[in-house]
Amino acid sequence: MYLGTFVTCVYNPDRALCRTSNDPGAGQPVLADCQPLACRNTALTPANRQALNGHLTKLEEALANRDRLAPYVRHRLEEQHRETAAFLARHAPEYAE
């Protein structure tokens, strides 16, 4: 298990996106290739959820001045906002009634 600010990785090499199938170092994740918003090894703690929501707020603040941003920067921030919001929506906690 690899604890992080935004996600917690419960590393399973059979389903990890951070390595190739012929990777000799399959016992460890390749953190440079980490894809936390798409990987099935991702788990969220309440602290991770809070950090992601805080990051989403910062993205919204940056995008509030979208007319002042260079087109490529605006596009990347919008893309990151969209992906983060979708990830949080897909992984919303389920509460028993």
C-alpha positions in Angstrom: 0.0 0.0 0.0 1.3 3.4 -1.0 -0.2 6.3 0.9 -0.4 9.6 -0.9 -2.0 13.0 -0.5 -4.5 12.6 -3.3 -4.9 8.9 -3.6 -3.8 5.7 -1.8 -2.4 2.9 -4.1 -3.2 -0.7 -3.2 -0.7 -2.0 -5.6 -1.7 -5.1 -7.5 0.7 -5.6 -10.4 -1.9 -7.6 -12.4 -4.1 -4.5 -12.8 -1.6 -1.6 -12.4 -1.4 1.0 -15.1 2.0 2.1 -13.9 4.0 -0.8 -15.4 4.1 -2.8 -18.6 3.4 -6.5 -18.7 7.1 -7.3 -19.4 8.4 -5.0 -16.6 11.0 -6.9 -14.6 10.4 -4.7 -11.6 6.8 -5.7 -11.3 7.1 -5.9 -7.5 7.1 -2.1 -7.3 5.0 0.6 -9.0 6.7 3.0 -11.4 5.6 6.2 -9.8 6.5 8.3 -12.8 3.9 6.4 -14.8 1.2 6.6 -12.2 -2.3 7.3 -13.5 -4.3 7.6 -10.4 -7.5 8.9 -12.0 -7.7 5.8 -14.3 -6.1 3.0 -12.3 -8.0 0.3 -10.5 -5.4 0.2 -7.7 -6.6 3.6 -6.5 -8.3 3.8 -3.1 -9.6 6.9 -1.4 -9.4 7.8 2.3 -11.4 10.6 3.7 -8.2 12.7 3.7 -7.6 11.9 0.0 -11.1 13.0 -0.8 -10.6 16.2 1.1 -7.3 16.9 -0.8 -8.9 16.3 -4.1 -11.8 18.6 -3.3 -9.3 21.2 -2.3 -7.5 20.8 -5.5 -10.7 21.1 -7.5 -11.5 24.3 -5.7 -8.0 25.7 -6.7 -8.7 24.7 -10.3 -12.0 26.5 -10.2 -10.3 29.6 -8.8 -7.7 29.5 -11.6 -10.4 29.1 -14.2 -12.4 32.0 -12.9 -10.0 34.2 -14.9 -10.0 32.0 -18.0 -9.9 35.0 -20.4 -6.5 35.9 -19.0 -5.1 32.4 -19.5 -3.2 31.2 -22.5 -5.4 28.9 -24.6 -3.2 25.8 -23.9 -3.0 26.5 -20.2 -6.8 27.1 -20.0 -7.4 23.8 -21.9 -5.2 21.8 -19.6 -6.8 23.3 -16.5 -10.3 22.6 -17.8 -9.3 19.1 -18.7 -7.8 18.5 -15.3 -10.9 19.9 -13.6 -13.2 17.8 -15.7 -11.2 14.6 -15.0 -10.9 15.3 -11.3 -14.6 16.1 -10.9 -15.6 12.9 -12.8 -13.2 10.8 -10.7 -14.8 12.2 -7.5 -18.3 11.6 -8.8 -17.4 8.0 -9.8 -15.9 7.3 -6.4 -18.5 9.0 -4.2 -19.0 7.1 -0.9 -22.2 5.1 -0.6 -24.1 5.4 2.6 -26.5 2.8 3.9 -30.0 4.1 4.7 
